[in-house]
Amino acid sequence: MLFPLILLVCVIGVYGVSENVWDVVIMLGFGLAGYLMRKTGYEPAPLVLAFVLGRLAEEAIRQSLLLSRGRLGILIERPIDAACLVATAVVIVLPLVLPALRAMLARAAAESPEA
């Protein structure tokens, strides 16, 4: 009984801000995406954070490249910039490599003679 009431208030609120039906469709789409993410085990919070901060990061990178006249070296000249890029690469690559590494270690542990 509470869910339909909350949904109605959300739809009225979204429509009341801009009087555009497309905004209601977008709200329902993001709500469905969040529900599906929850059901499949993905946390929606990182997606929301990326959605909010992604534009700011893109603008900052674009400004840096404009100031350096397109030279990519500007992104790694400072140690903190290089550390952030390395940390980003590790966060992206580690979930891809970790299952293979665990399987390899388990195989090696199973094959080694026990002392």
C-alpha positions in Angstrom: 0.0 0.0 0.0 2.9 2.3 0.7 4.7 1.6 -2.6 2.0 3.0 -4.9 1.7 6.1 -2.8 5.4 6.8 -3.0 5.5 6.1 -6.7 2.6 8.5 -7.2 4.3 11.3 -5.2 7.5 10.7 -7.2 5.7 10.9 -10.5 3.8 14.1 -9.5 7.0 15.6 -8.2 9.0 14.9 -11.4 6.2 16.0 -13.6 5.6 19.2 -11.5 9.2 20.4 -11.9 9.3 20.7 -15.7 5.8 19.6 -16.9 7.5 17.1 -19.2 6.3 13.5 -19.6 9.7 12.4 -20.8 11.2 13.2 -17.4 8.7 10.8 -15.8 9.8 8.1 -18.3 13.4 8.7 -17.5 12.6 8.4 -13.7 10.8 5.2 -14.2 13.7 3.8 -16.4 16.2 4.7 -13.7 14.0 3.2 -11.1 13.7 0.0 -13.1 17.5 -0.1 -13.6 18.1 0.4 -9.9 15.6 -2.4 -9.1 17.3 -4.8 -11.5 20.7 -3.9 -10.2 19.6 -4.6 -6.6 18.1 -8.0 -7.7 21.2 -9.1 -9.5 23.6 -8.1 -6.7 25.0 -4.9 -8.1 25.1 -1.9 -5.8 23.5 1.2 -7.5 25.4 3.7 -5.3 28.7 3.5 -7.4 26.6 4.1 -10.6 25.0 7.2 -9.1 28.4 8.5 -8.0 29.9 7.9 -11.4 26.8 9.5 -13.1 27.3 12.6 -10.9 31.1 12.9 -11.0 31.7 11.6 -14.5 30.7 14.9 -16.1 33.0 16.9 -13.8 35.9 14.5 -14.5 35.4 14.7 -18.2 35.4 18.5 -18.2 38.6 18.6 -16.1 40.3 16.2 -18.5 39.1 18.2 -21.5 40.4 21.5 -19.9 43.8 19.9 -19.2 44.1 18.7 -22.7 43.1 22.1 -24.1 45.7 23.8 -21.9 48.4 21.4 -23.0 47.3 21.5 -26.7 46.4 17.8 -26.7 49.5 16.5 -25.1 48.6 13.4 -23.1 51.7 13.6 -21.0 50.0 16.3 -18.9 47.9 13.6 -17.3 50.9 11.8 -15.7 53.4 14.6 -15.1 52.5 15.1 -11.5 53.0 12.2 -9.1 49.4 12.4 -7.7 48.0 12.3 -11.3 50.1 9.2 -12.1 49.1 7.5 -8.8 45.4 8.2 -9.6 45.7 6.7 -13.1 47.6 3.6 -11.7 44.9 3.2 -9.0 42.2 3.4 -11.7 44.0 0.8 -13.8 44.4 -1.5 -10.9 40.7 -1.2 -9.9 39.7 -2.0 -13.5 42.1 -4.9 -14.1 42.1 -6.6 -10.7 38.5 -8.0 -10.9 39.4 -9.5 -14.3 42.7 -11.0 -13.2 41.8 -12.1 -9.7 39.6 -15.1 -10.6 42.3 -16.6 -12.8 44.9 -16.0 -10.1 42.8 -17.7 -7.5 42.2 -20.7 -9.8 45.9 -20.9 -10.5 46.8 -20.9 -6.8 44.1 -23.5 -6.0 45.5 -25.7 -8.8 49.0 -25.3 -7.5 47.9 -26.1 -3.9 46.1 -29.2 -5.0 49.1 -30.5 -7.0 51.7 -29.8 -4.4 52.5 -32.7 -2.0 51.5 -32.2 1.6 54.3 -32.3 4.1 
